[in-house]
Amino acid sequence: MTSHSSIKTNLPGPVAGDLLERRHNIVPDAVSYGIPTFAEKAEGAKVTDVDGNTFIDFAGAIGTINVGHCHQKVKDALHDQVEKFIHTGFNVMMYEPYIALAERLAELAPGDHDKKVLLQNSGAEAVENAVKVARKYTGRQGIVTFANAFHGRTLMTMSMTSKVKPYKFEFGPFAPEVYKAPFPYVYRRPKEMSEDAYIDYMIEQFSYFLISEVAPETIAAVVMEPVQGEGGFIVPDRRFVQAVRNLCEQHGILFIADEIQTGFGRTGSYFASEHFDIVPDIITVSKSLGAGTPISGVIGRREVMDAANAGELGGTYSGNPLACRAALAAIDIIEEERLNSRANAIGQRVKGVFYQLAEELDCIGDVRGLGAMVAVEVVSDKENKTPDKPLAGKIISDAQQNGLLILGAGVYGNVIRFLMPLVISDEELDEGLSILEKSFRTILEKAAD
């Protein structure tokens, strides 16, 4: 059987080693990296480095490459746009790709209400603008996010994010009027509590939060990731999400779904919100929307999006035409290649492998996810569910050294997450899973010696 990964040198190899030295001399150490090498080319679900080593990609540039690296349709769209013009600034002279993408996003987003769409550059910028719009429309200032949430690294989005290290430590003071509500983490519920009882309790806790922490009439919006990303791919119960949505409606609070990592096929649908049978007032999107180009969007109810006055929203590079063309091509690819269905098949395969492995290995505490947004939580023992960040890190490092790009996550740093391109072949998927399974066994054997 043909191998799709190929490691020919130590990592870093000689060329990457020289680049790594240059990198440390000029790039701040605070800019982290997952693997000590540099990309030379990428296609589909594989990346080749500057020393000729080829990796199967289970990281997808942190979830931005659902349609695969360098898809021909994306390249064709970019080349065509480059021949016409690169940027005019939508605030200076408008262009049709911005309008076409906005129309497409409004059509795809949940709900049959009228929508309008604002395009920006990054996920954090989309969240910031969603907050601006919500405050403008409601005349309120309070913003509620959740424990374990991640929304970005800018001042406002950092304030909305839960994990202190490395995202918030010594970067304060933070933006005011941001409140953190409890969020269900079913795997880590009290031992004596059933799952249904735990969800009931968490719904009660959210209701109590609106009494004890902040008055609902001062809240502009509740911002929720339908599946928490950096927090560890934590999937909330449908009843909890619907209860939060209902409370928002009761109190005139806007419900914002942060779909930056969950959107565009990752969970088996265009938007993860669809799994919970809710219709958000505002949705933020980015990452795989652009197929690797920097673009984001805010999709909202017409009356909400129109609350701001002329000139109050926008930006120099917002909705760059190259990125708009790439995004339109990406949406076509998701539809034509049935990537939503493919995500479900990938997720079932990944879960199946790790459900079976969990029966054998005590270090696998939980396997969870929606569609192809799957994660494995690594613990030192199943009984106490003690997070084992060092073990997870060693497994990830060993897998990388053997040709698999993969990332960690989680508030405890003990979660291994899967964000492979949805165009990955069955053979590439199985080989990548075999590499990771071998890394689990190798590291555990070393630990036992």
N, C-alpha and C positions, 0 to 999 in steps of 0.2 A: 504494500500500500504506500502511495506517495505521501511523504511527510510535507506538511505545509509550513512548519517552523524549521529553522536551521540556524544553530548557533555555532559559528566558526572560530570565535575568539573568546577570550575572557572579556567580561564586561567591567569597565569600558575597554574596548579594543584600542589599538594604537592611535587611530585617527580620532576616535571619540575621547580618548585620554587627553590628547592635545587640546581639543575643544573644551573639555571640562576644565582644564587649567585656565584657559582664557576666560571661560565663564565665571570662575571664582574670582578672577582678577577684576572683572568689570560689572557683574550683575550682583545686586545685593543678596546676601545669604538668605534673607527673608523670603525670597522667591524660591519656593521649594521645587523639587523634582522627584518623580516617582522611580525612575530608572536611570542609571548613569550612562546614557548614550544619547545619540542625536539622530534624528530621522533624515534619511536621504530620499526615500520615495515611499508612497503608500497607495494601495489600491484595494478596494473591497474591504475585507476584514484582515488585511495583512499590512504590516509596516516593516520596511527594511532600513537598517541603520547605515551609517557612513562607513562601517567596516564590513558590510555585506551580510550581517546577521538579520534573519527574518523572523518576525514575531507574529503570532496570532493575536489579534486585538480584542481583548475583553473589556477594554476601558473606554473606547470610543471617544477619546479626547474629552473625558468627563461628560459623556452623554450627548455629544454634539454631532455624532456621525451615524445616526440611525440609517441613513440611506447609503452608507459606506464611503470610504475614502475615494475621492476623485471619480465619482460616477460620471460616465460619459455625457449624460444629459446635463449635468451641472456644469461640466467643463465647456460644453457647447454653448450653454446660455451665457457663461462668463465671457467666452471669446467673442460672441456676437455683440455683447454689450460694450466690451472694451473697444471694439471697432467703431462704435457710435460715439460714446462719451463715457467718462469715468465718474464725474461728479459735477453737478451744478449747484447743489444745495437746494433742497426742496423749498426752503424759505425764500430763495432768490428766484429760481426758475424751476417750476414743477416738471415732473416727468411721469409718463404713463405707468411704468412698473410699480411705483409706489401705490397708485390707485388700484391697479390690478391685484396686487398682493393684499391690500386692505379689504377689497371686495371678497377675495377668496377666504380670508380669515374669518370675516363676518359670516360668510355662508357656512363654514365648517363648525363654528363655535356653537355650543349647546344653546337652545332656546330659540323660539320663533319671534322674539321681539326684535325691533329695529336696533341695529348696532352701528357704532362707529369705531374706527381703529386708528391708533397713533403708533407710528413706528419709531424705534429708537436704536441704540447701538448694542447694549448689553442687558443681561438679565437684571442686574442691580438697578440700572437706569429705568427699566420698565417698572420695577417695583416702586421706585421713588416717584415716578410719574403717576402710577396708580394711586399712591397715597395722596399726591397733590390733587388729583381729580376728585378723589373721595372727600377730601376736606373741603374743597371748593363747593361741591354739590350739596353736602350736608350742612355746611357751616359749623361743623364740629371739628375737634382736634384730636381726640383719642384714637389710637391705633392698637388693636389687640392682635398679638401673635401667640405662638404656642411653645411650650417646652420642647426642646430638641430641634426647633426649627432652624433653617438656614435660608437667608434671603439675600445675602450679598456682603460686600466688604466696604461699601461707602458708609458715610456717617449714619445716614438714616437706616440703611439696610443692616449695617452692623448692629445698630441699636435694636433692631427687630430680631436679630439672630440670637440663639440660645447659647451655643457652645462658647465658653470663655476662651480657652486656649485651643488653637492659636489665633482665633479670629478677633477677640476683644481685649485681651489682656494688655493693660497699660496704654490703651488707645482712647480712653475716656477723657473728658466727660462725654456722655452720649446724648442723643437727641431726646428731648422731653416728650411726655405724653405717649409713651410706648409701654404697653402692659403685656405681661406673659401669662397666659392661661395654661392650665394643665392639659395634657394631651395623652390619650390612651396608648399604652405600650403593653399590649396584651401578654407578650412573652414574660414581662417582668411584673406582672400583677402579683399581689399577695398569694402565697401558696394555698391558703384556705378558701380563696374566693373563686367561684366559677367565672367563666368568661362572660356569661350574661349578667351576672351580678356585678362584675367589674365594670362593664359598660354602663349599667344603670348608675353605678357610683360616679363614674366620670362625667356622665351627663348632669348629675346632681351637683358635682363640683364646678362645672362650668356655669350652671345657674347661680350657684353660691358666689362664684367669682364676680358676677355682675352686681352682686350686693355688697360684697366685702372689699373688693379691690377698686372698682371704678363704676360710676353710674352709667347705665346704658345710654341715657340721653346725651352723654358727652362723647360717645364713641362714633367716629366717622366710619370705620371699617374693621372687620375681622379678616385677617389675612391667613390663609391656610394652604399648606402644600397637601394636595389630595393623597400623596404618598411622600413622606418626609425623605429627602434625599441624603444630604450630608449627615442627618441625624441617624441614619442607619437603615433606610428603606423600610421605615415603620408604616404599616398599613393600618389606618384607623377602621374601626367597625362602621358599617354603613349607618347604623342607628345613631351613632355619635355625630357623624357628619351632618345627617339630616336634622338632628336636634339643634345643632349649632346654627344651621341655616334657618330653621324655623324661628329660633330666638332672635336672629338678626332681623327677620321680617317683622316680628312683633314690635321691635324697638326702633325700626327705621334705620338700621345699621346695614351698610353695604357689605356683601360677602365677596371677598376677593380670593380667587383661586390662583395660587402661584404654581403655574404649570410649566415652569422653565425647564425642569429636568424630566417631568412626566409626560410632556406633550409629544405629539407627532409620531405615534406608533409605539412608543416605549412600553406602555402598559396594555397594548392590544387594542387601543382605540386612539383617535386623534387627541382626545383629552381624557385624562384620568377621571375628571369630574363625572363623566358619563357612567362610570362604574357605581356611583353612589346615588344616581337618579336625582341629581340636583342641577339647578341652573344658576351659576354665579352671576352676580351683577357685573363683575369685571374679571377678566382673565389676563394674566401676564404670561408671555411666551418668549422663548429665545432658543438657545442651544441648537437642537437638531432642526429647527425651522430653517436655519441658514446653511445647512450642509457643510459647516466649517467656516462660513463667512460671518462676520460680526453683525448681527441684527437682532432686534427684539421688538416686541409689540405689546400694546395695551388694547384689549378688545373689551368694549363696554357698552352698556345701554346708551342709546342715542342721547337721551336727556341728561344722563350723567356726564358723558363725554363732552357735551356742548355747554356745560356749566362754566368752563373757563373762558376767558376773553381772548381775543386775538393777540398773539405774541406771547402768551403765557405758557405755551407748550411748544416744544421743538428742540432744535440743536443743529450744530453745523453739519455733522455727518449722519444725522438721523435718517434712517431709511435710505441709505446709499444705494444707487441703482444697481451696482454689481451684486450687492447682497439681496436686493429685491428679486433680481433675476434668478439667483441661486435658490432662493426660497420658493419661488414659483415652480422651478424645476423639481425641487425636493418634494413638494406636495404632489406633483404629477407622478413621481416615482413611487411614493407611498401608495397612491391609488392604483397605479398600473401594475405594480409588482406585489400588491396585496400584503403589504408589510404589517398591517395591523393583525391579520391572521397569522402571519409568520412569527410575530412577536409572541403570540400565545403558544405556538408550537415550540419555540425556543424555550420559553419559560417552563413548559411541561417537561421538556427534556432535562433542563438544568435541575429542576426540583426533583425529578425522578432519581437522578444520579445521587443527589445529596440526601434525599430521604433515606435511600438505601445505605449510604455511607454513614449516616447518623446512627443507624442501628448498630453499627460496628464500632464507631469512634466516639468516645465520651466527650471529646472536645467540641463536637458540633452540637450546640445548644438549641439552635432554631434555624429553620429554613423558611423563608417567607418572600412574598412579593406579589405583584400583579403583572401579568404578561411577562415580558422579558426584563422587567425591573425586579430582579431577584437578588437576595442577599443571604449569606450564611453567617450566623453569629457564633464566634469562637469563645469558648469558656474553659476554665480549668477543671470544672466538674459540673455535671448536669444537675445534680441535686440542688446545689446552692446557686447555680447560674453565675458564678464568679467570672467577670469579664477577664479575658486573657489577651491583652493588647500585644505583649511581646511575642506570643505564639502566632497570632495572626500576622504580625509583621514579618516573622521568619518564613512563614508559609508563602506570603506574597513575594518576598525577595527570592526565595528558591524557585518559584514559578517563573519569575521574570528571567532569572539566570538560565532557565531551560526553555525560553522562547514564548512566554505568555505575558502579554501586557494586562495587568489587573490592578485594581485599586482597593484601598481600605476605606472605611467610613465609620460613622457611629460616634456618639458622645463619649463612649469609653474607648474608641479607637480599636475595637475588637471585631468589626464587621468586615467581611469580604463581599464586595458588591460586583454585580455583573452588568456591564453596559456595552456589550458587543454590538457592532453594526448588525442591523436586522437582515442585511443581505448575506450574512455569513452562510457558508454551505454547511450541510450536515457533516461532511468530513472534517471541515475546519472546526466546527463546534465540538465534535467528539474528540478530536485531537487536543483541543484546548482543555476540555474537561479531564482528559486523561493526564495531561501535564499537571493540572491542579490537584487531582486525586493523588498522584505520585508525590507531589510536594507535601501534602498532608501526611502521608505515610513516612516519607523520608525525615521530616522534621520531628515527628513523634518518636521515631526510632532513635534519632540522635538524642532526644530529651530523655529517653529511657535508659540509654547507656551510662 
